[in-house]
Amino acid sequence: MKSWLVLTCLALAACGPTSHHDPDCTGPSCQTGKCDPGDHRDCYTGTSATNGVGPCHGGAQTCLPSGDWGDCMGQVIPVGENCTDGVDNNCNGMVDEMTDSDGDGFSTCDSAGKSLDCCDGVECGTPAEVNPGAFDTPGDMVDNDCNGVIDDPGSLCDQGLASNSTQPGDYAKAIDICQTASMTDKKWGLIEAKLTLADGTGVPDAQSYSIRPHFGTKTLPQGGSSVAILSSGGAAAKGDVNPPYHDFVSYVTTKSSGFPADFLAANGGKLPNAPGCPEPAGTTANDPVMLTVKVRVPTNARSFSLRSNFFSSEFPEWTCSPYNDFFVILLDSTATTNPMDKNLAFYQPMNSMNKVPVGVNLGFGNTGLFTQCVNGATGCAMGGPTGTISTCASTDDLLATGFDDAAPMSCDAASLKGGATGWLTTSGNVTPGEIMTLRIAIWDTSDHELDSLAVIDGFKWSADPSTPGTVILSTHH
């Protein structure tokens, strides 16, 4: 009787749920697709060529009540080679090998038995861009730099830096370039840093550069805990020491140099200027300071960005005049999509061929990039066309800096001693693995008076190309 019931149930499939064995599944497609609950199959989510090689082998998958395949249980797939355990961890038929099958310049192991490339012969995104020379791309769930941590945010390196440091490498740290490298190793990082005058020679005035936890009370770090400050006068706000505060209107240093020669030559032997404004006078960069950093680019980086906030006591009286102090960010890179004159510190209005260098002349013509100021008349001193500005959104960034002091005898009764852009973001393109040079400089133009200052911070790499140039980050911080 029991035999008859079993045969009947099998024939009619009506005596309860059953399951069947689906064909084997290999590769990433094992993790997708619909199925009948209770079905099961053999699976292996690695590449088929590694199945059965070394410790790698398949597992089993069961269809969940939702109709989706569950995890491939029991499988062992390739991982980065552990160079000291005598096991073929990446399942390529070799044990603790020193090979570079993905051609990225990093082998799986070195001669000392140290593990290097965690993505050589392993399914892990783009193998040639995952190695110890890469940076960890946020949010991609890949250990890009092979340090054992996925989406590692990196370490802070700008804590405890002396405000009056004369070590150029400290200023690289202050803008959040934290990793160091040498000319002979392959990892990304700072190779060399210098503090000079604008033409790359000499020693800048000790008052013109500093590292601070903030500038004034509202201009705060955009990354880490410090910012770098470069100034054509004193690199200090009210109350700061080492170096101390100097009034931006009356303080004068004695330093001068030539302009950056390649930048000048690329612009026909003269400084570029905002459309409609008089050309700067003279051939001398007055009160200049320049930070130069030479950096090996990560193997997976195609661009970088940094942030700056430009302040000037030339605003509002000398806006659109020959006294437009200059702030440049010059990039030497083999990438071909950057500006011909190398300067990334420029703004190009939408649907316009005109480029406006970052400076006080951004306050002329309502470009929208001069926002920390008082709206009203501009250019009221002799030297250029008069105008008005209506894009000032706040004066918060000026608080306690000295630029916020009243100047009632200026263009308007409500005028202050200066204004600022607010935080700007500057981007440039790079070639993965190259050595790039970045020069960040500021100087007084046409005279030594009425100083300007730039706060720089927040350097970041990106795996995607950028549109080179400068845009506004926000109008209030």
TORMIBA-601955 format. One record per residue (C-alpha): residue in one letter; x, y, z. Coordinates in steps of 0.05 Angstrom, whole numbers, plus 5000, padded with zeros to 4 digits. Example, Ala and Ser with C-alpha at 12.3 -4.5 7.8 and 13.67 -1.06 7.14 Angstrom:
(site "A",(5246,4910,5156))
(site "S",(5273,4979,5143))
//
This chain:
(site "M",(5000,5000,5000))
(site "K",(5056,5048,5018))
(site "S",(5093,5032,4953))
(site "W",(5031,5049,4914))
(site "L",(5024,5118,4949))
(site "V",(5097,5134,4937))
(site "L",(5091,5117,4863))
(site "T",(5027,5157,4856))
(site "C",(5058,5218,4891))
(site "L",(5119,5215,4846))
(site "A",(5075,5210,4784))
(site "L",(5028,5266,4803))
(site "A",(5078,5310,4841))
(site "A",(5021,5325,4888))
(site "C",(5045,5301,4956))
(site "G",(5084,5363,4978))
(site "P",(5142,5408,4953))
(site "T",(5201,5379,4916))
(site "S",(5264,5408,4883))
(site "H",(5310,5392,4826))
(site "H",(5383,5404,4809))
(site "D",(5396,5461,4760))
(site "P",(5457,5461,4715))
(site "D",(5523,5484,4746))
(site "C",(5535,5559,4749))
(site "T",(5603,5594,4740))
(site "G",(5622,5667,4744))
(site "P",(5587,5730,4771))
(site "S",(5521,5709,4739))
(site "C",(5513,5658,4795))
(site "Q",(5492,5716,4839))
(site "T",(5434,5737,4795))
(site "G",(5373,5707,4762))
(site "K",(5306,5679,4784))
(site "C",(5292,5608,4806))
(site "D",(5240,5562,4837))
(site "P",(5244,5560,4914))
(site "G",(5279,5497,4937))
(site "D",(5320,5487,4873))
(site "H",(5394,5479,4882))
(site "R",(5456,5478,4839))
(site "D",(5532,5475,4841))
(site "C",(5564,5543,4835))
(site "Y",(5630,5580,4830))
(site "T",(5632,5656,4827))
(site "G",(5706,5661,4806))
(site "T",(5730,5654,4735))
(site "S",(5722,5583,4708))
(site "A",(5797,5577,4694))
(site "T",(5813,5580,4769))
(site "N",(5761,5528,4791))
(site "G",(5799,5467,4816))
(site "V",(5866,5503,4816))
(site "G",(5904,5506,4882))
(site "P",(5854,5513,4940))
(site "C",(5798,5541,4895))
(site "H",(5735,5499,4887))
(site "G",(5661,5507,4877))
(site "G",(5603,5506,4926))
(site "A",(5528,5498,4927))
(site "Q",(5470,5547,4919))
(site "T",(5397,5541,4941))
(site "C",(5338,5581,4914))
(site "L",(5308,5624,4969))
(site "P",(5233,5631,4983))
(site "S",(5237,5699,4947))
(site "G",(5255,5664,4882))
(site "D",(5327,5689,4882))
(site "W",(5390,5647,4886))
(site "G",(5424,5649,4954))
(site "D",(5498,5654,4969))
(site "C",(5546,5604,4939))
(site "M",(5562,5565,5002))
(site "G",(5627,5527,5012))
(site "Q",(5665,5555,4953))
(site "V",(5736,5580,4955))
(site "I",(5753,5633,4903))
(site "P",(5819,5669,4887))
(site "V",(5845,5721,4935))
(site "G",(5909,5762,4937))
(site "E",(5972,5720,4944))
(site "N",(5996,5710,5016))
(site "C",(6070,5706,5002))
(site "T",(6090,5668,5064))
(site "D",(6040,5611,5070))
(site "G",(6063,5565,5013))
(site "V",(5992,5565,4983))
(site "D",(5969,5586,4913))
(site "N",(5919,5636,4941))
(site "N",(5903,5668,4875))
(site "C",(5895,5600,4842))
(site "N",(5938,5615,4781))
(site "G",(5979,5551,4785))
(site "M",(6039,5584,4821))
(site "V",(6057,5590,4894))
(site "D",(6083,5655,4925))
(site "E",(6104,5679,4855))
(site "M",(6136,5745,4836))
(site "T",(6095,5759,4772))
(site "D",(6059,5820,4744))
(site "S",(6005,5790,4700))
(site "D",(5963,5854,4699))
(site "G",(6021,5897,4676))
(site "D",(6013,5951,4729))
(site "G",(6086,5950,4752))
(site "F",(6071,5913,4817))
(site "S",(6084,5839,4826))
(site "T",(6044,5794,4871))
(site "C",(6103,5783,4918))
(site "D",(6173,5812,4927))
(site "S",(6238,5777,4939))
(site "A",(6230,5785,5014))
(site "G",(6163,5749,5015))
(site "K",(6121,5812,5023))
(site "S",(6053,5813,4991))
(site "L",(6046,5871,4941))
(site "D",(5991,5869,4888))
(site "C",(5927,5843,4919))
(site "C",(5891,5844,4852))
(site "D",(5939,5806,4806))
(site "G",(5900,5748,4778))
(site "V",(5841,5763,4824))
(site "E",(5770,5787,4807))
(site "C",(5772,5857,4838))
(site "G",(5748,5910,4790))
(site "T",(5803,5937,4744))
(site "P",(5866,5897,4762))
(site "A",(5915,5947,4732))
(site "E",(5887,6002,4777))
(site "V",(5888,5963,4843))
(site "N",(5958,5960,4874))
(site "P",(6000,5993,4927))
(site "G",(6008,6054,4882))
(site "A",(5934,6070,4880))
(site "F",(5891,6112,4927))
(site "D",(5829,6083,4959))
(site "T",(5769,6107,4918))
(site "P",(5712,6123,4966))
(site "G",(5650,6080,4960))
(site "D",(5673,6029,4908))
(site "M",(5680,5972,4959))
(site "V",(5750,5955,4933))
(site "D",(5815,5955,4972))
(site "N",(5847,5997,4917))
(site "D",(5914,6008,4952))
(site "C",(5921,5936,4977))
(site "N",(5930,5956,5050))
(site "G",(5878,5907,5075))
(site "V",(5824,5959,5087))
(site "I",(5766,5971,5039))
(site "D",(5749,6045,5026))
(site "D",(5803,6067,5075))
(site "P",(5792,6142,5086))
(site "G",(5867,6152,5100))
(site "S",(5900,6183,5160))
(site "L",(5900,6255,5184))
(site "C",(5969,6286,5178))
(site "D",(5958,6360,5193))
(site "Q",(5951,6357,5269))
(site "G",(6001,6391,5314))
(site "L",(6037,6430,5258))
(site "A",(6072,6494,5280))
(site "S",(6037,6556,5255))
(site "N",(6103,6587,5235))
(site "S",(6135,6524,5207))
(site "T",(6189,6534,5155))
(site "Q",(6186,6461,5133))
(site "P",(6154,6461,5063))
(site "G",(6129,6389,5073))
(site "D",(6086,6414,5131))
(site "Y",(6048,6458,5082))
(site "A",(6034,6397,5038))
(site "K",(6006,6363,5100))
(site "A",(5965,6424,5117))
(site "I",(5929,6420,5050))
(site "D",(5918,6345,5061))
(site "I",(5972,6313,5018))
(site "C",(5989,6262,5071))
(site "Q",(6029,6207,5038))
(site "T",(6102,6213,5020))
(site "A",(6142,6178,4966))
(site "S",(6211,6178,4934))
(site "M",(6236,6180,4863))
(site "T",(6253,6106,4866))
(site "D",(6191,6075,4897))
(site "K",(6125,6065,4861))
(site "K",(6073,6088,4910))
(site "W",(6038,6155,4905))
(site "G",(6057,6213,4949))
(site "L",(6096,6277,4961))
(site "I",(6166,6272,4934))
(site "E",(6189,6344,4946))
(site "A",(6162,6410,4971))
(site "K",(6190,6481,4969))
(site "L",(6173,6551,4993))
(site "T",(6200,6605,4946))
(site "L",(6185,6670,4912))
(site "A",(6138,6670,4852))
(site "D",(6192,6653,4801))
(site "G",(6217,6594,4840))
(site "T",(6279,6628,4869))
(site "G",(6296,6658,4937))
(site "V",(6264,6656,5005))
(site "P",(6195,6687,5019))
(site "D",(6182,6735,5076))
(site "A",(6171,6695,5140))
(site "Q",(6107,6735,5153))
(site "S",(6075,6712,5087))
(site "Y",(6059,6639,5102))
(site "S",(6030,6601,5160))
(site "I",(5990,6540,5182))
(site "R",(5927,6553,5222))
(site "P",(5867,6515,5251))
(site "H",(5823,6569,5219))
(site "F",(5827,6638,5190))
(site "G",(5784,6686,5229))
(site "T",(5725,6652,5263))
(site "K",(5687,6624,5203))
(site "T",(5738,6601,5151))
(site "L",(5748,6530,5176))
(site "P",(5787,6470,5149))
(site "Q",(5757,6434,5089))
(site "G",(5795,6370,5106))
(site "G",(5834,6350,5168))
(site "S",(5846,6401,5223))
(site "S",(5890,6454,5191))
(site "V",(5894,6501,5131))
(site "A",(5954,6532,5095))
(site "I",(5955,6607,5086))
(site "L",(5995,6646,5034))
(site "S",(5994,6722,5034))
(site "S",(6025,6781,4999))
(site "G",(6025,6813,5069))
(site "G",(6016,6778,5136))
(site "A",(5989,6707,5138))
(site "A",(5949,6719,5202))
(site "A",(5881,6742,5226))
(site "K",(5869,6786,5286))
(site "G",(5895,6754,5349))
(site "D",(5940,6704,5313))
(site "V",(6013,6697,5332))
(site "N",(6074,6664,5301))
(site "P",(6071,6700,5253))
(site "P",(6029,6757,5282))
(site "Y",(5973,6797,5251))
(site "H",(5991,6855,5205))
(site "D",(5940,6904,5177))
(site "F",(5926,6885,5104))
(site "V",(5921,6957,5082))
(site "S",(5985,6986,5110))
(site "Y",(6035,6929,5119))
(site "V",(6091,6926,5067))
(site "T",(6145,6874,5057))
(site "T",(6208,6883,5015))
(site "K",(6209,6819,4976))
(site "S",(6200,6817,4900))
(site "S",(6215,6770,4842))
(site "G",(6197,6756,4770))
(site "F",(6131,6724,4751))
(site "P",(6129,6649,4738))
(site "A",(6165,6648,4671))
(site "D",(6125,6594,4636))
(site "F",(6059,6624,4658))
(site "L",(6080,6693,4632))
(site "A",(6107,6665,4566))
(site "A",(6043,6626,4552))
(site "N",(6003,6691,4559))
(site "G",(6045,6729,4508))
(site "G",(6093,6759,4558))
(site "K",(6040,6795,4600))
(site "L",(5994,6776,4657))
(site "P",(5924,6755,4636))
(site "N",(5868,6798,4662))
(site "A",(5793,6801,4670))
(site "P",(5757,6824,4607))
(site "G",(5744,6899,4608))
(site "C",(5796,6914,4662))
(site "P",(5863,6951,4654))
(site "E",(5926,6910,4647))
(site "P",(5972,6904,4708))
(site "A",(6033,6949,4707))
(site "G",(6106,6929,4715))
(site "T",(6144,6865,4709))
(site "T",(6153,6848,4782))
(site "A",(6115,6802,4830))
(site "N",(6115,6843,4894))
(site "D",(6113,6810,4963))
(site "P",(6107,6740,4931))
(site "V",(6104,6671,4962))
(site "M",(6098,6604,4927))
(site "L",(6087,6533,4952))
(site "T",(6112,6480,4903))
(site "V",(6096,6406,4912))
(site "K",(6122,6350,4869))
(site "V",(6077,6289,4876))
(site "R",(6073,6220,4844))
(site "V",(6001,6210,4821))
(site "P",(5964,6147,4843))
(site "T",(5958,6093,4790))
(site "N",(5882,6101,4789))
(site "A",(5877,6177,4793))
(site "R",(5856,6219,4733))
(site "S",(5845,6286,4767))
(site "F",(5850,6322,4833))
(site "S",(5816,6380,4867))
(site "L",(5833,6429,4923))
(site "R",(5796,6486,4956))
(site "S",(5816,6558,4966))
(site "N",(5786,6622,4994))
(site "F",(5816,6686,4965))
(site "F",(5815,6750,5007))
(site "S",(5837,6819,4984))
(site "S",(5840,6889,5013))
(site "E",(5840,6915,4941))
(site "F",(5764,6905,4945))
(site "P",(5723,6947,4933))
(site "E",(5764,7009,4915))
(site "W",(5813,6978,4866))
(site "T",(5768,6926,4835))
(site "C",(5780,6923,4759))
(site "S",(5844,6964,4763))
(site "P",(5918,6951,4746))
(site "Y",(5926,6930,4819))
(site "N",(5892,6862,4814))
(site "D",(5934,6819,4859))
(site "F",(5947,6749,4830))
(site "F",(5933,6680,4858))
(site "V",(5953,6623,4813))
(site "I",(5951,6547,4816))
(site "L",(5999,6523,4762))
(site "L",(5999,6449,4743))
(site "D",(6055,6413,4706))
(site "S",(6026,6347,4681))
(site "T",(6028,6304,4619))
(site "A",(5952,6306,4616))
(site "T",(5933,6344,4553))
(site "T",(5866,6373,4576))
(site "N",(5892,6426,4623))
(site "P",(5900,6501,4605))
(site "M",(5958,6518,4560))
(site "D",(5986,6568,4610))
(site "K",(5980,6515,4666))
(site "N",(5938,6560,4711))
(site "L",(5877,6525,4741))
(site "A",(5857,6585,4783))
(site "F",(5810,6616,4733))
(site "Y",(5735,6622,4724))
(site "Q",(5701,6616,4656))
(site "P",(5629,6640,4654))
(site "M",(5578,6594,4622))
(site "N",(5572,6603,4546))
(site "S",(5632,6650,4546))
(site "M",(5703,6644,4518))
(site "N",(5729,6694,4570))
(site "K",(5771,6670,4628))
(site "V",(5774,6711,4692))
(site "P",(5835,6696,4736))
(site "V",(5819,6685,4809))
(site "G",(5830,6753,4843))
(site "V",(5795,6816,4864))
(site "N",(5771,6827,4792))
(site "L",(5722,6770,4803))
(site "G",(5683,6825,4839))
(site "F",(5674,6863,4773))
(site "G",(5615,6847,4728))
(site "N",(5579,6803,4779))
(site "T",(5615,6738,4761))
(site "G",(5583,6706,4823))
(site "L",(5650,6683,4850))
(site "F",(5661,6742,4898))
(site "T",(5610,6730,4952))
(site "Q",(5639,6748,5020))
(site "C",(5632,6823,5017))
(site "V",(5585,6883,5021))
(site "N",(5543,6898,4960))
(site "G",(5552,6967,4930))
(site "A",(5600,7009,4888))
(site "T",(5667,6982,4864))
(site "G",(5727,7013,4829))
(site "C",(5717,7081,4862))
(site "A",(5792,7095,4866))
(site "M",(5828,7119,4804))
(site "G",(5856,7065,4758))
(site "G",(5798,7029,4727))
(site "P",(5724,7030,4710))
(site "T",(5673,7039,4765))
(site "G",(5618,6989,4776))
(site "T",(5573,6956,4826))
(site "I",(5569,6887,4857))
(site "S",(5505,6851,4878))
(site "T",(5530,6780,4888))
(site "C",(5556,6791,4959))
(site "A",(5518,6740,5001))
(site "S",(5551,6746,5070))
(site "T",(5610,6774,5108))
(site "D",(5617,6713,5154))
(site "D",(5684,6691,5124))
(site "L",(5712,6759,5140))
(site "L",(5696,6757,5215))
(site "A",(5756,6771,5260))
(site "T",(5804,6770,5200))
(site "G",(5818,6845,5195))
(site "F",(5785,6847,5127))
(site "D",(5720,6860,5165))
(site "D",(5742,6927,5195))
(site "A",(5699,6986,5175))
(site "A",(5724,7031,5119))
(site "P",(5670,7085,5116))
(site "M",(5713,7131,5072))
(site "S",(5714,7077,5018))
(site "C",(5665,7068,4960))
(site "D",(5604,7067,5005))
(site "A",(5590,7084,5078))
(site "A",(5581,7009,5092))
(site "S",(5646,6988,5059))
(site "L",(5695,6943,5095))
(site "K",(5771,6938,5088))
(site "G",(5765,6879,5041))
(site "G",(5725,6821,5013))
(site "A",(5732,6748,4994))
(site "T",(5709,6696,4944))
(site "G",(5685,6645,4995))
(site "W",(5708,6574,4986))
(site "L",(5725,6556,4914))
(site "T",(5741,6487,4885))
(site "T",(5797,6482,4834))
(site "S",(5807,6419,4792))
(site "G",(5859,6393,4744))
(site "N",(5872,6330,4704))
(site "V",(5931,6283,4713))
(site "T",(5960,6220,4682))
(site "P",(5959,6158,4727))
(site "G",(6027,6143,4757))
(site "E",(6062,6206,4731))
(site "I",(6101,6256,4773))
(site "M",(6063,6322,4773))
(site "T",(6085,6389,4799))
(site "L",(6036,6438,4830))
(site "R",(6055,6511,4844))
(site "I",(6009,6554,4887))
(site "A",(6029,6627,4890))
(site "I",(6004,6696,4909))
(site "W",(6034,6765,4898))
(site "D",(6017,6839,4896))
(site "T",(6012,6868,4826))
(site "S",(6036,6937,4805))
(site "D",(6055,6958,4876))
(site "H",(6069,6932,4946))
(site "E",(6006,6960,4979))
(site "L",(5938,6932,4998))
(site "D",(5951,6858,5009))
(site "S",(5915,6795,4989))
(site "L",(5913,6726,5022))
(site "A",(5892,6655,5002))
(site "V",(5870,6599,5049))
(site "I",(5884,6531,5017))
(site "D",(5860,6462,5039))
(site "G",(5822,6399,5021))
(site "F",(5866,6366,4968))
(site "K",(5833,6303,4940))
(site "W",(5845,6253,4884))
(site "S",(5791,6228,4837))
(site "A",(5788,6167,4792))
(site "D",(5748,6207,4741))
(site "P",(5772,6264,4695))
(site "S",(5751,6334,4713))
(site "T",(5734,6399,4678))
(site "P",(5797,6440,4694))
(site "G",(5787,6507,4727))
(site "T",(5754,6538,4787))
(site "V",(5681,6540,4810))
(site "I",(5647,6564,4872))
(site "L",(5637,6513,4928))
(site "S",(5585,6552,4968))
(site "T",(5568,6622,4990))
(site "H",(5570,6611,5064))
(site "H",(5611,6571,5115))
//
